[in-house]
């Protein structure tokens, strides 16, 4: 990334202005598979534990009934965010009886029949969500949909918009905010490989996840691993799979982004159009478009609107503008009982702030391909000695580029209260890949002569014991979580009673919104 006058703007800020930059709103969506002690995926309904997955404020499902998603409200302080995650995980762990939360991104051994597609009720939006998931299963297979991750949501503090008022221009408009968010998204995309390197924790997986042994991989017990991989979750074996290899969505502007996604969600994959069956229960996907809906595009970063309206994401962006960024490339941290730690939260916040203060020219088609290539290299070979990436059409060693980014980020890391010892730890991970989470995980499995499943099962059991040891009376959110069970079921019931149009009408209205 080039810096120019924009980064100089940061250095001219007062200490108070710099401090205010840390007040951006932060939220987390953490996914986790519910498993039994014997490592089998749970067959229990989400509803039995938490009420309505459709209407619950904090606990929902992702693809399957067993794939729990914990959603936090937005917080200005990262410590408050972590505290909420602790309380929600304690509640979940004490509510799911003899089940545990799988502590890793890649799932344990399973058969397709173990993965039951999530159910949301009989309302139109519920049917929509279930059929969409049927479509995902048909298009990509259940293994990919069993992958878990952590999504980091971030909205800029008001100080950002005030700082951009200094030249007297009207920069606090929706249009300006859209442009600013997309500038930032472009710059995060340019260095998104660094997230995979520092926080990737999925270099190994159970054989059941794949039909064949990939080239370059090695086998150990029931495991397949790549010796230098960081995040197979974000590789061609995971979300960056070949099914979407040819998809390109511009992040140069909100108009181009919306236009590209609309095209992908309106053009057919096949020459023959799918006709809706007369029986909706037999509908296996929403349509035969390149993407059923915009959410099917598995990008590492998404611009988002906060609206809860039942309209398309692109329509929300057009109507309300970009209100926050969703960073989707974080693997679950196996050594954190809540899937992420505070230093990681603060690092991603600092990376976003840093990216917002760098010049951000448009991304050409060739640079877009370079970004994907760099991400793939780091996901599969990130710890390989002397690995080179491409920057500005020239080769550069990963270590050199990473050190440069960390050095430039350091003032931003201090702003969000990442201490010097942790910064040095990041620098050490760059110099010595053996300190990275991915290396620690592979070494832990191989040196301990565990299988991947055994290693993770030990961690999940310890996490369960940890949360069971905490007195629920110390959790000031417990009553609210309890109340949300009935509240969510009541909301779902009312939604189903108020339904006035057929599903076919609902679907057509949504697609054409």
C-alpha positions in Angstrom: 0.0 0.0 0.0 1.1 3.5 -0.7 1.0 6.1 2.0 1.4 9.6 0.7 -0.4 12.5 2.4 -3.0 10.3 4.0 -0.7 8.6 6.5 0.8 12.0 7.3 -2.6 13.1 8.4 -2.5 10.5 11.2 0.9 11.7 12.4 -0.5 15.3 12.7 -3.3 14.3 15.0 -3.2 15.3 18.6 -2.8 12.6 21.3 -6.5 13.0 22.2 -7.6 12.6 18.6 -5.5 9.5 18.3 -6.9 8.1 21.5 -10.5 8.6 20.2 -9.7 6.4 17.2 -10.0 3.4 19.5 -13.7 4.0 20.1 -15.0 2.3 17.0 -17.8 -0.3 17.6 -16.7 -3.9 17.6 -18.7 -7.1 17.5 -18.0 -10.8 17.1 -19.9 -13.7 15.5 -18.3 -17.0 16.7 -19.4 -20.3 15.1 -18.9 -23.6 16.8 -20.1 -27.2 16.2 -21.9 -28.8 19.2 -20.3 -32.3 19.8 -20.7 -35.1 22.2 -17.9 -36.2 24.5 -17.1 -39.0 22.0 -16.5 -36.4 19.3 -19.7 -37.2 17.4 -21.6 -34.2 16.1 -24.8 -33.6 18.1 -28.1 -34.5 16.7 -30.1 -32.4 19.2 -32.2 -29.5 17.9 -30.9 -26.0 18.6 -34.4 -25.1 19.7 -34.2 -27.4 22.7 -31.4 -25.4 24.2 -31.9 -21.8 23.0 -35.4 -21.3 21.6 -35.8 -19.8 18.1 -32.7 -19.7 15.9 -34.6 -17.3 13.7 -35.4 -14.7 16.4 -32.9 -15.1 19.2 -30.7 -12.0 19.7 -27.5 -13.8 20.7 -27.7 -17.5 19.8 -28.5 -18.8 16.3 -27.4 -21.4 13.8 -25.3 -21.2 10.7 -25.6 -24.0 8.2 -26.7 -26.8 10.4 -28.7 -27.5 13.5 -25.5 -28.3 15.3 -23.5 -25.3 14.1 -24.1 -22.7 16.8 -23.4 -19.1 16.2 -22.9 -16.7 19.1 -23.5 -13.1 18.2 -22.4 -10.2 20.4 -23.8 -6.7 20.4 -21.3 -3.9 19.3 -18.9 -2.6 22.0 -16.6 0.4 22.0 -14.2 -1.3 24.4 -12.6 -4.6 23.3 -12.4 -5.7 27.0 -16.3 -5.4 27.2 -16.6 -7.4 24.0 -14.4 -10.2 25.4 -16.3 -10.1 28.7 -19.6 -10.6 26.8 -18.1 -13.5 24.9 -17.0 -15.1 28.2 -20.5 -14.8 29.7 -22.2 -16.1 26.6 -19.9 -19.1 26.3 -20.4 -19.9 30.0 -24.2 -19.8 29.5 -24.0 -22.0 26.4 -21.6 -24.5 28.0 -23.9 -24.9 31.0 -27.0 -25.1 28.9 -26.0 -27.9 26.4 -26.0 -30.7 28.9 -23.3 -33.3 28.1 -22.3 -31.6 24.8 -19.2 -29.5 24.2 -18.2 -26.8 21.7 -15.7 -28.0 19.1 -12.7 -25.6 19.6 -11.4 -25.5 16.0 -12.4 -24.4 12.5 -12.2 -27.7 10.8 -14.8 -30.2 11.9 -14.2 -33.6 13.5 -14.8 -36.9 11.8 -18.3 -37.0 10.4 -20.6 -38.5 7.7 -22.9 -36.3 5.6 -25.9 -37.7 7.5 -24.5 -36.2 10.7 -25.0 -32.7 9.4 -28.7 -31.7 9.6 -29.6 -28.6 7.8 -30.8 -25.8 10.1 -34.6 -25.4 10.6 -36.2 -22.0 11.3 -39.9 -22.7 11.4 -42.8 -22.3 8.9 -42.7 -18.6 8.1 -41.6 -17.5 4.6 -38.2 -16.2 5.8 -37.7 -19.5 7.7 -38.4 -21.5 4.5 -36.2 -19.2 2.6 -33.2 -19.7 5.0 -33.6 -23.5 5.0 -33.9 -23.8 1.2 -30.9 -21.5 0.8 -28.9 -24.0 2.9 -30.2 -26.9 0.9 -28.8 -25.1 -2.1 -25.4 -24.6 -0.4 -25.3 -28.3 0.3 -26.2 -29.2 -3.3 -23.6 -26.7 -4.7 -20.6 -27.1 -2.4 -21.3 -30.2 -0.3 -21.9 -30.5 3.5 -18.2 -30.7 4.4 -17.5 -27.1 3.5 -20.6 -26.0 5.4 -19.3 -27.7 8.5 -16.3 -25.3 8.7 -16.5 -22.8 11.5 -14.9 -19.4 11.9 -14.9 -16.1 13.7 -16.3 -12.9 12.0 -15.1 -9.5 13.3 -17.5 -6.6 12.8 -16.3 -3.0 12.9 -17.7 0.4 12.4 -15.6 3.6 12.5 -15.8 6.0 15.4 -17.4 9.4 14.8 -13.9 11.0 15.2 -13.1 9.6 11.7 -15.8 11.7 10.1 -14.9 14.8 12.1 -11.3 14.6 11.1 -12.4 14.5 7.5 -14.3 17.7 8.0 -11.2 19.7 8.7 -10.9 20.9 5.1 -14.3 22.4 5.3 -15.9 19.9 2.9 -19.1 18.1 3.6 -17.6 14.7 4.2 -20.1 13.3 6.7 -22.5 12.1 4.0 -23.6 8.6 3.2 -21.7 8.8 -0.1 -18.5 9.9 1.5 -18.8 7.1 4.2 -19.4 4.5 1.5 -16.3 5.7 -0.4 -14.2 5.7 2.8 -15.3 2.2 3.8 -14.5 0.8 0.4 -11.1 2.5 0.4 -10.4 0.7 3.7 -11.8 -2.6 2.4 -9.4 -2.4 -0.6 -6.4 -1.9 1.7 -7.4 -4.7 4.1 -7.8 -7.0 1.1 -4.2 -6.1 -0.1 -2.7 -7.3 3.1 -5.4 -9.9 4.2 -2.7 -12.7 3.8 -1.2 -11.3 7.1 -4.3 -12.3 9.0 -4.0 -15.9 7.6 -0.3 -16.0 8.6 -0.6 -14.6 12.1 -4.0 -16.2 13.1 -4.5 -19.1 10.8 -5.1 -22.2 12.9 -6.4 -24.8 10.4 -3.3 -26.5 8.8 -4.6 -30.0 9.5 -8.0 -31.8 9.2 -9.7 -35.2 9.5 -9.6 -37.4 6.4 -13.4 -37.6 6.4 -13.5 -34.0 5.2 -12.0 -34.9 1.8 -12.8 -37.5 -0.8 -9.2 -37.7 -2.1 -5.7 -36.9 -0.7 -4.6 -33.6 -2.2 -1.2 -33.2 -3.8 1.4 -31.8 -1.5 -0.3 -33.0 1.6 0.9 -35.6 4.2 -1.0 -38.2 6.2 -0.8 -38.9 9.9 -3.2 -41.3 11.6 -6.7 -40.1 10.4 -5.3 -36.7 9.5 -4.3 -34.9 6.4 -2.1 -31.8 6.7 0.1 -29.5 4.7 3.5 -29.0 6.3 3.6 -25.3 5.8 -0.1 -24.4 5.7 -1.7 -21.7 8.0 -5.4 -21.8 7.1 -6.9 -24.6 5.0 -10.2 -23.1 6.0 -9.4 -20.1 3.7 -7.7 -22.2 1.0 -9.1 -24.0 -2.1 -10.0 -26.8 0.3 -12.3 -24.5 2.3 -14.1 -21.3 1.5 -11.9 -20.2 -1.4 -12.8 -23.3 -3.3 -12.7 -23.9 -7.1 -16.5 -23.4 -7.3 -16.0 -19.7 -6.9 -12.6 -19.4 -8.5 -13.8 -17.4 -11.5 -16.0 -15.0 -9.5 -14.8 -11.4 -9.4 -16.7 -8.7 -7.4 -15.3 -5.2 -7.6 -14.6 -3.4 -4.4 -13.6 -0.2 -6.1 -17.0 1.5 -5.3 -20.3 0.6 -3.8 -22.0 0.9 -7.2 -19.6 -1.5 -8.8 -19.9 -3.9 -5.9 -23.7 -3.9 -6.0 -23.7 -4.2 -9.8 -21.4 -7.3 -9.8 -23.3 -9.0 -7.1 -26.7 -8.3 -8.7 -25.3 -9.8 -12.0 -24.2 -12.9 -10.1 -27.6 -13.3 -8.4 -29.6 -12.9 -11.6 -27.7 -14.8 -14.3 -28.2 -18.5 -14.6 -25.5 -21.1 -14.1 -27.2 -23.4 -16.6 -29.0 -22.8 -19.9 -32.2 -24.4 -18.6 -34.0 -22.4 -16.0 -35.1 -24.2 -12.8 -38.9 -24.3 -12.5 -40.2 -24.1 -8.9 -41.7 -27.4 -7.9 -45.4 -27.4 -7.0 -44.4 -28.8 -3.7 -42.1 -26.3 -1.9 -40.7 -29.0 0.3 -39.0 -30.5 -2.8 -37.3 -27.2 -3.7 -33.5 -27.9 -3.4 -32.2 -24.4 -4.0 -33.7 -20.9 -4.3 -32.8 -20.6 -8.0 -30.1 -21.6 -10.5 -28.3 -18.3 -10.6 -24.5 -18.1 -10.3 -25.2 -17.3 -6.6 -28.5 -17.9 -5.0 -28.2 -14.7 -2.9 -25.4 -12.3 -2.2 -24.4 -14.1 1.0 -23.2 -17.0 -1.0 -20.2 -15.0 -2.2 -17.5 -16.1 0.2 -15.3 -13.0 0.4 -12.9 -12.4 3.2 -14.3 -8.9 3.9 -17.9 -7.7 3.4 -19.4 -4.2 3.6 -22.6 -4.4 5.6 -25.7 -2.5 6.6 -27.3 -2.8 10.0 -30.8 -3.0 8.7 -33.0 -6.0 9.6 -35.3 -5.6 6.7 -36.1 -8.7 4.7 -34.6 -7.3 1.5 -31.4 -8.2 -0.3 -28.1 -7.2 1.2 -27.3 -5.1 -1.9 -30.6 -3.3 -1.5 -29.8 -2.6 2.1 -26.4 -1.2 1.0 -28.1 1.0 -1.7 -30.7 2.2 0.8 -28.7 2.7 4.0 -25.0 2.7 2.8 -22.1 0.9 4.4 -22.4 1.0 8.2 -19.7 -1.5 9.1 -17.1 -3.9 7.8 -17.2 -7.7 8.4 -13.8 -9.4 8.5 -14.4 -13.1 7.8 -10.9 -14.6 7.6 -10.2 -15.4 11.2 -9.9 -19.1 12.2 -11.1 -20.2 15.6 -8.3 -19.9 18.1 -8.1 -23.4 19.6 -6.4 -22.2 22.8 -9.0 -19.6 23.7 -12.2 -21.0 25.3 -14.2 -18.3 23.5 -12.5 -18.8 20.1 -10.6 -15.5 20.0 -8.5 -13.5 22.5 -8.4 -9.8 23.2 -5.0 -9.2 21.5 -6.4 -10.6 18.3 -9.4 -8.4 18.5 -7.2 -5.3 19.0 -4.8 -6.3 16.2 -7.7 -6.5 13.7 -9.0 -3.2 14.9 -5.5 -1.7 14.5 -5.2 -3.2 11.0 -8.5 -1.6 9.9 -7.5 1.8 11.3 -4.1 1.5 9.6 -5.7 0.6 6.3 -8.0 3.6 6.5 -5.0 6.0 6.8 -3.2 4.6 3.7 -3.8 5.7 0.1 -6.1 3.3 -1.7 -6.1 3.4 -5.5 -8.6 1.2 -7.4 -7.8 -2.5 -7.7 -7.2 -3.6 -11.3 -8.1 -7.1 -12.6 -4.4 -8.1 -12.4 -4.1 -6.8 -8.8 -7.3 -8.7 -7.9 -5.7 -11.9 -9.1 -2.5 -11.1 -7.2 -4.5 -10.6 -4.0 -6.1 -14.0 -4.4 -2.8 -15.6 -5.3 -1.0 -14.2 -2.2 -3.9 -15.4 0.0 -3.7 -18.9 -1.5 0.1 -19.1 -1.1 -0.1 -18.0 2.6 -3.1 -20.3 3.3 -1.3 -23.4 2.0 2.4 -22.5 2.2 2.7 -19.5 4.6 5.3 -21.0 6.8 7.5 -22.2 4.0 11.1 -20.8 4.4 11.8 -18.0 2.0 8.3 -17.8 0.7 7.8 -14.9 -1.7 4.6 -13.0 -2.4 3.8 -10.4 -5.1 3.6 -6.7 -4.3 3.4 -3.9 -6.9 4.2 -6.5 -9.7 7.5 -7.4 -7.9 8.4 -10.4 -5.7 9.0 -9.7 -2.0 9.6 -12.1 0.8 6.7 -12.6 3.2 8.9 -11.9 6.1 10.1 -8.5 4.7 6.6 -7.4 3.8 5.1 -8.5 7.1 7.8 -6.7 9.1 7.2 -3.6 7.2 3.4 -3.7 7.8 3.9 -4.4 11.6 6.3 -1.5 11.9 3.9 0.9 10.1 1.0 -0.4 12.2 2.8 -0.1 15.5 1.4 3.4 16.4 -2.1 2.0 15.7 -1.4 -1.0 17.8 -0.5 1.2 20.7 -3.7 3.3 20.3 -5.8 0.1 20.8 -3.7 -0.9 23.8 -1.7 -3.8 22.4 1.3 -3.8 24.7 4.9 -3.9 23.5 5.4 -7.5 24.6 2.5 -8.6 22.3 3.9 -6.5 19.4 7.2 -8.2 19.9 5.4 -11.6 19.9 3.9 -10.8 16.4 7.4 -9.8 15.2 8.8 -13.1 16.6 6.1 -15.0 14.7 7.2 -13.4 11.5 10.9 -14.1 12.1 10.2 -17.7 13.4 7.1 -19.4 11.8 7.3 -22.1 14.5 5.6 -19.6 16.9 2.5 -19.2 14.7 -0.8 -20.9 15.8 -0.7 -23.1 12.7 2.8 -24.4 13.6 1.9 -24.9 17.2 -1.2 -26.9 16.2 0.6 -29.2 13.8 3.5 -29.7 16.3 1.0 -30.4 19.1 -0.7 -33.1 17.1 2.4 -34.7 15.6 4.7 -34.6 18.7 1.9 -35.8 21.0 1.1 -38.6 18.7 -2.6 -37.5 18.8 -5.0 -37.5 16.0 -6.5 -34.1 15.2 -9.8 -35.2 16.7 -8.2 -36.4 19.9 -6.2 -33.2 20.3 -9.2 -31.0 19.8 -11.4 -33.2 22.0 -9.0 -32.8 24.9 -9.2 -29.0 24.5 -13.0 -29.0 24.2 -13.3 -31.0 27.4 -11.1 -28.6 29.3 -13.1 -25.7 28.0 -16.3 -27.4 29.2 -14.8 -27.9 32.7 -13.6 -24.3 32.8 -17.1 -22.9 32.1 -18.8 -25.4 34.4 -16.5 -24.2 37.2 -17.8 -20.7 37.0 -20.8 -19.9 39.3 -23.7 -18.7 37.1 -24.7 -16.2 39.8 -21.6 -14.2 38.8 -23.0 -13.9 35.3 -25.1 -10.7 35.1 -26.4 -11.7 31.6 -27.8 -15.1 32.7 -31.3 -13.9 33.3 -31.4 -12.0 30.0 -30.2 -15.1 28.2 -32.8 -17.2 29.9 -35.5 -14.7 29.0 -34.5 -14.6 25.4 -35.4 -18.3 25.1 -39.2 -17.6 25.5 -39.0 -14.2 23.8 -37.5 -15.7 20.7 -40.1 -18.4 20.5 -42.8 -15.8 20.9 -41.4 -13.6 18.2 -41.2 -16.6 15.8 -44.9 -17.6 16.6 -46.1 -14.0 15.9 -44.1 -13.9 12.7 -45.8 -17.2 11.5 -49.2 -15.9 12.5 -48.8 -12.6 10.6 -47.8 -14.3 7.4 -50.0 -13.0 4.6 -48.4 -14.0 1.2 -47.4 -17.3 -0.3 -43.8 -18.4 -0.3 -43.6 -18.1 -4.0 -44.8 -14.4 -3.8 -42.3 -13.8 -0.9 -39.4 -15.3 -3.0 -40.2 -13.3 -6.1 -40.5 -10.1 -4.0 -37.2 -10.7 -2.4 -35.4 -11.5 -5.6 -36.8 -8.4 -7.3 -36.3 -6.1 -4.3 
